Amino acid sequence: MPQAEADSGVPRKTGTTTKRSFLRALCQAHSQTYSHPEAALTAWRELQVYCRQACIATNMFRLSPHDFRRLLLAASISLMLISLGGLLWLNLRLTGKSFFGTNPLPVFTQLPDFSLIERSGQNLRLADLRGKVWIADFIFTRCPGPCPRMSSRMAFLQSNLRDDGLRLISISVDPEFDTQEVLTKYATQYQAEEGRWFFLTGDKTAIHHLAKSGFRVGGVDDVTLHTTRFVLVDRRGRVRGYYSSSDEDDLRKLRDDTRALLREAET
């Protein structure tokens, strides 16, 4: 019998089988931390690669018990890190968070198709805004209260969010008075850029239905009671957020959320 086998009292083949069995059991134990079978399979394959490389690099069959324990410790730590990564991924999926600690924006509703008249005389439909992120508000030019403030905020957003993928939409809730000519004059006061900031008018019933059933911000039968919130819409025509036009924190969040949507790839 070879000296190495005589010293150990255990045939080398048996010792090798025991080591491999222990590694397999170790992997299986760690794989229990996964909730998805594919993750456990991936961990097992990674361990196989790791052990194969270790055997080649260190001639594992001739390792001393001390060195072998160190190898097992390294393998155990590697699997523990993989397990923690899997648990982190699962937790983020369940809580709806991203790896950057921010929550994805909710989807409140899908807007129905609409057709309104822009101050330029062009019809604007939902399909025309496909592929664009946009911010909408409801105003009327004779408004003595919040509308001037809202339009000033919109003008700030126009200058602050310089992105070709963004559009601003102001919809009149007083279309009988707010004709194309009136809206054009109003837009000039706020230096609205054609092609970026649109002012829409049209049929009062259609606008009322769009506000109430589409944007879900209440009706516009009484123009003095129209919503003063900004509405954020994504590239697919889905409402992703509502923001108070008089709250600085909300406006800051609107800018951040808009940038987040602009970074999203179109799906």
C-alpha positions in Angstrom: 0.0 0.0 0.0 1.3 3.5 -0.8 2.7 5.4 2.1 0.1 8.2 1.8 -2.7 5.7 2.1 -1.0 3.9 4.9 -0.5 7.0 7.0 -4.1 8.1 6.7 -5.5 4.7 7.2 -8.2 5.5 4.6 -7.9 4.8 0.8 -7.4 7.9 -1.2 -10.4 7.2 -3.3 -12.6 7.0 -0.3 -11.3 10.2 1.1 -11.9 12.0 -2.2 -15.5 10.7 -2.3 -16.1 11.9 1.2 -14.8 15.4 0.3 -17.0 15.6 -2.8 -20.0 14.3 -0.8 -19.5 17.0 1.8 -19.3 19.7 -0.8 -22.5 18.5 -2.4 -24.3 18.5 0.9 -22.9 21.9 1.6 -24.4 23.3 -1.6 -27.7 21.6 -1.1 -27.9 23.1 2.4 -27.3 26.6 1.1 -29.7 26.1 -1.8 -32.5 25.8 0.7 -32.3 29.6 1.2 -33.5 30.1 -2.4 -37.2 30.1 -3.2 -36.6 29.4 -6.9 -35.1 26.1 -8.1 -33.2 27.8 -10.9 -31.2 29.9 -8.4 -30.2 26.7 -6.5 -29.1 25.1 -9.7 -27.0 28.1 -10.6 -25.3 28.0 -7.2 -24.6 24.3 -7.6 -23.0 24.9 -11.1 -21.0 27.7 -9.8 -19.7 25.5 -6.9 -18.8 22.8 -9.4 -16.7 25.3 -11.4 -15.2 26.7 -8.2 -14.2 23.2 -7.0 -12.8 22.2 -10.4 -10.7 25.2 -10.5 -9.5 24.7 -7.0 -8.6 21.1 -7.7 -6.5 22.1 -10.7 -4.8 25.0 -8.9 -4.0 23.3 -5.6 -4.1 19.5 -6.3 -7.0 19.1 -3.9 -6.4 15.3 -3.5 -3.2 16.0 -1.7 -4.4 18.9 0.5 -3.7 18.6 4.2 -6.8 18.5 6.5 -6.0 22.1 7.5 -5.8 23.4 3.9 -8.9 21.4 3.0 -10.9 23.1 5.8 -9.7 26.5 4.5 -11.0 25.6 1.0 -14.3 24.5 2.4 -14.6 27.8 4.4 -13.9 29.8 1.2 -16.6 27.8 -0.6 -19.0 28.2 2.2 -18.5 32.0 2.3 -19.0 32.2 -1.5 -22.2 30.3 -1.3 -23.4 32.4 1.6 -22.8 35.6 -0.4 -24.7 34.0 -3.4 -27.5 33.1 -1.0 -27.7 36.6 0.5 -27.8 38.0 -3.1 -30.7 35.8 -3.9 -32.6 36.8 -0.7 -32.0 40.4 -1.5 -33.3 40.0 -5.0 -36.4 38.2 -3.7 -37.0 40.9 -1.1 -36.8 43.7 -3.7 -39.2 41.8 -6.0 -41.7 41.4 -3.2 -41.5 44.9 -1.9 -41.5 46.5 -5.4 -38.3 48.3 -4.8 -35.3 48.7 -7.2 -31.6 48.1 -6.4 -31.2 51.8 -6.0 -33.8 52.0 -3.2 -36.5 53.8 -5.1 -40.0 52.6 -5.8 -41.1 52.3 -9.4 -43.9 54.7 -10.2 -47.4 53.2 -9.9 -49.7 53.0 -12.9 -53.0 54.7 -11.9 -55.0 54.5 -15.2 -54.7 54.2 -18.9 -55.9 57.3 -20.7 -58.6 56.9 -23.4 -58.1 58.3 -26.8 -59.0 61.9 -27.3 -59.0 64.5 -30.0 -58.7 68.2 -29.0 -57.6 71.3 -30.9 -54.3 72.9 -30.3 -53.8 76.7 -30.3 -52.1 76.3 -33.7 -55.3 74.8 -35.1 -53.9 71.3 -35.3 -55.8 68.3 -33.9 -54.0 66.6 -31.1 -54.7 63.0 -30.2 -53.4 60.6 -27.6 -51.6 58.7 -30.4 -49.6 61.9 -31.3 -48.1 61.8 -27.8 -47.1 58.1 -28.0 -43.5 57.7 -27.1 -43.4 61.0 -25.2 -43.5 61.6 -21.4 -45.8 64.5 -20.7 -47.2 66.7 -17.9 -50.7 67.9 -18.1 -52.8 70.5 -16.2 -56.3 72.0 -16.5 -56.6 75.7 -16.7 -58.7 78.6 -18.1 -57.4 81.9 -19.2 -59.9 84.0 -17.2 -59.0 82.2 -14.0 -58.2 84.8 -11.3 -56.8 82.3 -8.8 -54.5 79.3 -9.2 -54.2 79.1 -13.0 -51.6 81.9 -13.4 -49.5 80.2 -10.7 -49.9 76.8 -12.4 -48.8 78.2 -15.8 -45.8 79.9 -14.2 -44.9 76.5 -12.7 -45.3 74.9 -16.2 -43.0 77.6 -17.6 -40.4 76.7 -15.0 -40.7 73.0 -15.9 -40.3 73.9 -19.6 -36.9 75.6 -18.8 -35.8 73.1 -16.2 -36.6 69.9 -18.0 -34.8 70.3 -21.3 -35.5 66.9 -22.9 -36.8 66.2 -26.4 -38.8 63.3 -25.0 -41.0 65.6 -22.8 -44.2 67.5 -23.7 -46.3 69.9 -21.6 -50.1 69.9 -22.1 -52.5 72.6 -20.8 -56.1 71.8 -21.3 -58.7 74.6 -21.1 -61.8 73.9 -19.0 -63.5 76.9 -20.5 -63.4 76.1 -24.2 -66.2 78.4 -25.2 -64.1 81.4 -24.2 -60.6 79.9 -24.7 -60.4 79.9 -28.5 -57.2 79.3 -30.4 -56.6 83.0 -30.6 -57.1 83.5 -26.8 -54.9 80.5 -26.0 -52.2 81.8 -28.3 -52.1 85.1 -26.6 -52.1 83.4 -23.2 -49.2 81.1 -24.2 -47.1 84.0 -25.3 -47.3 85.5 -21.8 -45.5 82.4 -20.4 -43.1 82.0 -23.4 -44.5 78.6 -24.3 -42.4 76.9 -26.9 -44.4 75.6 -29.9 -44.0 71.9 -30.3 -43.1 71.4 -26.6 -46.0 73.1 -24.7 -49.4 72.6 -26.1 -52.6 74.4 -25.2 -55.8 72.5 -26.0 -59.4 73.5 -26.4 -62.4 71.7 -27.9 -65.8 70.3 -27.0 -66.7 71.0 -23.4 -68.4 67.6 -22.9 -65.3 65.8 -24.3 -63.0 67.7 -22.0 -65.3 67.0 -19.0 -65.3 63.3 -19.8 -61.5 63.2 -20.3 -60.9 65.0 -17.0 -63.3 62.9 -15.0 -63.1 59.4 -16.5 -59.7 59.6 -18.2 -57.4 61.6 -15.9 -59.6 60.9 -12.9 -59.2 64.4 -11.5 -62.9 65.3 -11.2 -65.2 67.0 -13.7 -65.0 70.5 -15.1 -68.7 71.4 -15.2 -67.9 74.3 -12.8 -64.6 75.8 -14.1 -63.9 77.4 -10.7 -63.6 73.9 -9.1 -61.2 72.3 -11.6 -58.2 70.4 -10.4 -55.0 72.3 -9.6 -52.8 69.2 -9.7 -50.2 68.3 -12.3 -50.6 64.9 -13.9 -47.6 62.9 -15.1 -48.2 60.6 -18.1 -45.7 58.0 -19.5 -44.9 57.1 -23.1 -47.8 54.6 -23.3 -50.4 57.1 -22.2 -50.7 55.9 -18.6 -51.1 58.2 -15.6 -48.1 57.7 -13.3 -48.5 60.5 -10.8 -50.5 63.4 -9.4 -48.7 66.4 -7.9 -50.0 69.5 -6.1 -49.1 72.7 -8.0 -48.8 74.7 -4.8 -46.5 72.3 -2.8 -42.7 72.7 -3.3 -42.0 69.1 -2.2 -44.5 67.8 -4.7 -43.0 69.9 -7.5 -39.6 68.6 -6.7 -40.9 65.1 -6.8 -42.6 65.8 -10.1 -39.3 66.8 -11.6 -37.5 63.7 -10.2 -40.3 61.4 -11.4 -40.3 63.0 -14.8 -36.6 62.4 -15.2 -37.0 58.8 -14.0 -39.7 58.2 -16.7 -37.5 59.9 -19.3 -34.7 57.4 -18.5 -37.0 54.4 -18.9 -36.8 52.6 -22.1 -40.0 52.5 -24.1 -41.8 49.2 -23.9 
